Amino acid sequence: MLTRRRFVQGALAAAALPQVADARPARPRHRSADLRVALVGLGGRGLELLSLLRARAGVSVSVLCDVDEQALTQARATTGRTEVDLDTDYRHVLEREDVDAVLLATPDHWHALQTLWALRAGKDVYVEAPLTQTEDEGRRVLAAARSARRVVGSARAGPNPVALSWLREGHLGAVRLVRAVVYSPQPSLGKVDKNQRIPDAIDYDLWCGPATLAPLRRARLHHDWRYRWDTGSGELGSAGIEMLSAALHLSGAEAAPPSVLALGARLGYADDGETPNCQLVHFGYAPVPIVCELRGLPRDRAAQDGDWALAMDDCLGVRRGVVVEAEGGLLRLDAEGARAVDTQGNELWNMVVERMGGPRADLEGWLADVEARRVEEALARLERARLAALLVQRAGVAQRLAAAREPDPLREGLQTCAPLCEAAERLLLHLAANEVDTKATPLRLSTRLEYDSAETCTNDPVAARLATREYREPYVLPSGA
């Protein structure tokens, strides 16, 4: 574990990092030299990235970093290389001359700060989705990457390009709506009745970082952080951002949505999570709106006693993917491929695709940009990643400001949004099948949040404030970033 002296030294080092405008230029590497990387965060996705990095020619892992010492030693054991360095403090990693780039597989609340620090230290960055936890952070990271001329990549790039091209060739006519479907099992996290002990191997202060240093009130520190507003972005920011990214590409949207309307709640059990396990969101793009449908419960109450992953509903034939609704039919995209049907259900086109994305494709794309120093192309992709994260963020803000509505008032509140009216009726039937009493534990409906071209909420000052967050010293955003 870190001593107090080492912690203070690290904090001072971080405070002394160069300004983005003066970030270290990219050091030219000989063609035969490996890209030297640090992998930060060694949970499930971090270990997956480590496996990919080990198999990738031209890449050398210099250091592994995690606040959990046990995770560090276990990860190094998987590499079979005892010479791989370990560190519990990310700030020390940034001081190393043998690190050209960092890969971040850390909780959402750390993404922006770790990315900005890395840019100031002259490193390229790969960060797991969502790019940032707040809108303000997303704008800062994009500006910092542009100023530093570094390659910053984020996961979940978009749909298969062949399917995108087929749609844009006009085979289905005008697109009317794009639906992101996230029917992803969310069993209860359980509910504890007292503060939980932090294992000795974990530096909890560093784990919390910019978030509140509060006692742990859930059974698992790792993984379940994503279902707390202070540290995560819910299932939408985890499983759903891939679908939202694809939806942005398929709809043709190139900016933030001018309005957002959301309804949802955490229903079916009482646990230590906060984010919704069922949610509908309307992003008011014109002429092609995006609707997101999130469900975490299986198809009915009986299915809760089995494997939830095998018992999820589908929406228009898709469980986790995107459905494009056009004047000439539907285009469905998911892990199985892409399938198009006309308005009568007759198949028009069918192809098997590897996936809409996936960690290998995301990582390879970023590595190719780093190796070729394709900064401008990477910046364009970074803006798409920022917009996908922004959809998650606005959906979260709307949900946090939503008010409880019983079914009939809920229907009345949705009269001006036809796509959500239809989806809400299906959601109510789904909840009834799971024996959820929506009068006793109602869904919550937001007002329609309106945004201007500067991405500022114009009709709710609380929503405008939630576009940023409070940061705990010394884990604050760098001045000028």
N, C-alpha and C positions, 0 to 999 in steps of 0.2 A: 504493500500500500504506500501511497505517497505520504511523506512527512509534511508537516506544515511549512517547513523551510522550502522544500522542493515545490510545493504548491505556489508559494508566494513568488519564487523565482520564475516559475512558469507564467504566472499572471503578469509579471513585469516584462517578460520577454514578449508576451502577446501584445501588451500595450505599446511596445517599441517597434512593432512590425511596420514596414514602410507604407506610405500612403499608396492607394491604388494608382494614382497618376504617376508615381515613381516606382511602380512595381518592377522587379527584376526582369530584364528582357529574357526571352527564351534562349537558353544556351544551346548553340548548335551541337548536334550529336553526330558522330560518325555513323555512316549508314549501317555498319555492322554492330553498333553499340545497342544494348538493350535499353528500352524505356524502363526506368527505375521507378517503381510505384510503392506507395503505402496504402494498405487496406485498413480502413477504419470502421469498426463495427463488425462483430463476428457472431451475429445471430444467424438465423436461417438463411437470409439472403446474402449476408456477408460470406458465409461458407460456400454458398453456390458460386459467388463471384471468385472466391479463392480457387475453387476447382477449375473454373474457366481460365483464370490467369495462369495457373500452373501448366495448362495444356497449350498455352498460346506462345508461339515462337516470337522472339523479339521483345518479350516483357520479363522483367525480373522483379520479384517482390522483395523490397529492401527491409520493410518493417511491417509488423502487424500491430494494430492499436485497438484497445478496448479498455473500458473502465473496469471490466470484470477480469481479474487475473486468471481465474479458472478457464474462462473462455479463451484467453490468450494461449495458455499452455496446451489446451486441447486442439486449438487451430494449428499451432506449430507442429504438433504431432502428426496432423494429417498431411503436412507438406513433406515429412521425412527429412527436413533440413534443419538441423539444430543451429545453423549459423544465421537463420532469419531472426532479426532483432525483434524484441517485444517492448511495448511501451504502453502505459496506462493513461498518459497525458498527451492529447493531440497537439498541444502547443509545442512540445518537444519535437514532434515529428516535423513540424514546419521549419525548424531550425536546421534540419539536416541537409547537407549538400548532396547526399546520395539519393535524394527523392526528387524526381522530376514532376510527378503528378500524384494526386491523392484520389482514392475512390471511397466514397462515403456511403455506408450502409447503416447509418445511425438513425435514432428516432427523429421524427419530423421536426421537433422543436429545436434541434441542433443544425438542421440543414443549412440555413442561411448564414449563420455565424461562422460555421466551419468553412463554407465556401468563400465567404468574404475574407476570412483570415488567410486562406490558401492563396487567393488572388494577390493579396498584399505581399505574400512571401514568394511570388513569382512561380506558382505551381499551376499546372492544368488540373481540372477537376471533373470527376464523374460523380454525380450524386443521384441516389435512388429517388424515385418519385414518391411524393410530390416534390417538386423543386424546392419549394419553401412552404412554410406554414401559414403565412399571411400575405395579403396582396402587396403591402408596402415592401416586404422583404423581396418579393419577386421582382419588383421594379428596381430595387437596389442591386440585386445580383446581376440582372441584365445590364444595367449601366456600368457596373464594376467590371464585368467581363469585357464589355466593349472598350472601356478605358484601358484596361490592362493588356488587351490583345492576347488573351489566353483562350484556350479551348475548354469550354464548360459544356458538358453533356449531361442529360438526364434521361432516365428510363422512360419507356412507353412512347414510342415515336409516332405511331399511327397505324392505319389499316394497311393490308397488303396492297402494294402499288398497282398490281394487275387489276384487282377488283375496283380500285379507285378510278383507274383509267377507263374500265368498262362502263362504269356509271357515268363518267363525264363525257363519254361518247354519245350519250343521249338515248340509250336503249330502253330506258324506262320513262322517258319524258321528263317533265319538270318535277323536281324533288319538292315535296310538300312538308315533310317533317322527318327528323332523324331522332331515333329513340335509342338511348344507351341503356342496356339491360344488365343489371348487376344482381342476379339472384344467387347470392353467395352465403352459405350457411354461417350463422353467427350464434352458436350455442351460448348459454349463460356463462359469464365469467365466474359465477359464484359470488357470495356476499360474506365478507368478514365482519366481525363485530368489534375488532380492536386493531390498533396499529400493528403492522407486521415487522418482524425483525429483518434488517438488511444483512445479508451474508457478509462475513468478514472480507471476502475476496473482492467485494465491490466498493469502489469509491463513490458513495452516493451523492456527494456534493458535485462531483464531476458529471455523474449521470444526469442529475437535474439541470446542471448548466444554467441557461438563461431562464428556465422555468422556476416556479416557486419551490423552495426547499421545504417540502411538507412531509409529514409522516406518510409512509406507504399504507394505503387503505384498500388494497386488493391482494388477492392470493399470489399473483405472479407479477414481479417487477418487469420482466422481459415480455415481449409480445403484446401484452394487454394494455401497454401504454397508448396504443393507437386508438383506444376507445375512450380516452379522456381528453377533454378539450385543451388542457394546458400543455399536453405533450404530443397529441396525435391529431389525425384528421378523419377518424372513423373508417368504416369499411369503404366509403366512397374514395378516400384518399389512398387506400391500400389496393383493394381489388378493382375498384371502379374507375380509377384514373386512366387505365388503358382504354376502357370503352369511351370515356369522355374525350380522350385525345383522338381516337378514331372518329368519333362523331364530329369533332371540329373539322377534320379534313373532309369528311363526306358531305357536310353541310356547306362547305365553302366559307365558313366564318373565318375572318382574319383579325378580329378585334374582340374586346371584351363585350359581353352581352349588355344591352341597354336596360334590361330589367330581369329580375329573378323573383319567382314565387315558389314557395316550398311548403309541403306538409309532411308530417311524419311523427315518429316517437320511438321510444324504446319500449316495446310491448312484448307480452308473453311470458315474462319472468321479471323478477326484481333482482338486480345484480349490481356490481360496482362499476359498471360502464355508464357513460353519459351520452355518447353519440347515438343517433338513431339506428335501429335495426330494421326499420321500414321507412321509406321516404320516397316522395315524388317531387321532382323539381322541374320547373318550366323556365328555360332560359330564353328570353324574349327576342331572339334574333329575327330579323325580317330580311327576306321573305321566308326563310326556312328556320323555324324554331327547333331547339333541341329539348327533348324531354328525357329525363333520367328516372328510371325506376329501380329502386333498391329494395330488396327483401332479404331478410336473414333467417326467417322461420321456414320450415319445410311445408309441404303442401297441406297437411292437416295435423290434427292433434295426435292421431295414431302414429304418424310418421316420426314424431318426436322421440319415440322409443327405439328407433333404429338409426341407421347411418344417414345423417342429414344430407350429406353430399350426394346421395343417391335418390333423394326424395324431394328435391326442389322443384317448384313449378317452372313453367317456361312462359315466355311472352312472345306470341307469334312464332313459336318454334325455336326460340333462343333463350338460353339460361344466362349465359355471360357472353355478351357480344353487342352487336349493333344491328338495328333494323332500320333500313331506309324506306320510307313510305313515299311513293311517287305516283304520278297520275296513271302510269302504265303498270303498276304492280309493286312488289316488294323485293328488296335486296337484303338478304340476311348474311351477316358475317360473324363467325365465332371461331373457336379453336379447331372446329372440324373443317372449315373452309368457307366458301362463299357460294350462295345459292340464290337465284332470282326466279320469281314466278310472276305471271301476269295477274290481272285482276280476277281471273277465274280460278287461279291456283295452278295453272299449267306451267310446267318448268320451262324457263327461257334460257337459263345458263347455270352451269354448275362447275366448280373447280375446287380441287383440294389445295389448300394453302398450308404452309408450314405452321404459321400462327399470325395473329395480328402484330405481334412483336416478340417479346420474350427477352430474357436477360442476355442470351448469347448475341442476338441481333443488335440489341441496344449497345452492348459493350463493344462489339466489333465496329459498329459505326463510329463510336467515339474514338476508339484506337486509331482507326483510319484517318479521322480528322486530325488527331494529334500528330501522327507520323507525317502527314502531308502538310501540316500547319494550315489547314483550311479554316481559318478563323472566321471569315465572313459567312461561310456556309454553316459553321457551327453556331454562330450567333442567330441565324435565321431559325435553326432548329430549337435553339434555346428559347426564343420567343414563343414558339409553339408549346414548348414544355411549360413556360410561364402561364400561358393562357389556359392550358389544361388544369394546372394547379389552381388558377384563379376560379375556375368553375367550381372546384371542390370547396374553395374558401368561401365563395358567395353562397353556396348551398348551405354551408355550415353556419354562416352568419344569419341567414334567413331563418334557419331552424332554431337557433338559440334565441331569436326574438319572437318566435311563434307563440300563439295563444291556443289554449285547449279549446276544442270544438267538438260537440257531440255530432253524430252523423247528419242530422237534418240541417243544423247551422253550417256544418262543413260544406254540404252540397250547395247551400245558398251562397257561401263565400267563394265558390268556384264557378259560378255562373258565367263569369266573363272570360273563363279560360277553358274552352272546350276540351283540349287534349287532357288536361288534368281531371276534368269531370269524369270522363270515361275511365281513366286509369284509377281514379279514386273509388269508383264503384267496384272494380275488380279487386282493389286492395281491401275494401271492406268485406267482400266475400271471402277473401283469403284469410283475413283475421278471424272471421266467424268460424271458418273451418278449423282454425287453431284454438277455438274456444276462448278467444279474447273478447272481453266485454268492453266495447268501445264507448259505452256510456260511463262505466266506472273508471276506465283508464283510456281517456279519449286521445285521438290524434290531435296534433297541434298544427295550426295553419298560420303562416306568416302573412303580413301585408305584402303587396307587390313593391319590392325595393327598386327604385329608379336610379340610374347612374348616368352621368354626363360623359362627354368624350374624354375628359381628364381622368376617368375611372373613379370619380368621387360620388358617393351616394348622396342624392339631393333631397330626399324626403324622409330621412331618418338619421338624426345625428349620432345615435348609438351605433347604428350599422357603420357609419363613417369611422367611428372610433375603433370598431372591431377590425378595421382593415390593418391595424398594427397591433402590438402587444406591449406589455411591460416586460422589461429585461432586468434580471437580477445581477447586481454587481458581483464580480468583475466581468460577467459574461454579457457584455453590451455590444451593440453594433458599432463598428468603427466610425469615428466622426468623419463626415464627408462621404461616407459610402451610400 
